[in-house]
């Protein structure tokens, strides 16, 4: 257990941030799955736009690395183009 007041506060902040970041990553994974499960190209393209936008936001916020976001976007675009 932390001994200093500031360390105790930091632990509380870390717990809150971890919970928040997990929720953001879960939403990101859901959006990616929606693109991959789309039945037709039109739906996939609509879902792709939402997923790409969200991936960019996660990269800017530092939830995921920018190269991770770029790799995911590239794979999704390639998938939709092959439909």
C-alpha positions, 0 to 999 in steps of 0.5 A: 500500500502507498504511504504518501497522500499523493501516492494514495490519490494516484492509485485512486486515479489509476483505478478510475482511468483503467476502468474508463480506458477498458470501456473505450477499448471495448467499444473500439473492439465492438466497432471493428467487429461490426465492420467484419460482420457486415453482410453487404458492402454498403453496411460495411462502409457505413460501419467502417467510417464509424470505426475509423473515426473512433480509432483515430480518436483513441490514438489521439487520446493515447488509448492505443498507439497511432501505429496500432490504429493505422494497422487496424484501419488498413486491415479494415479498409482492405477487408471492405474493399474485398467484399 
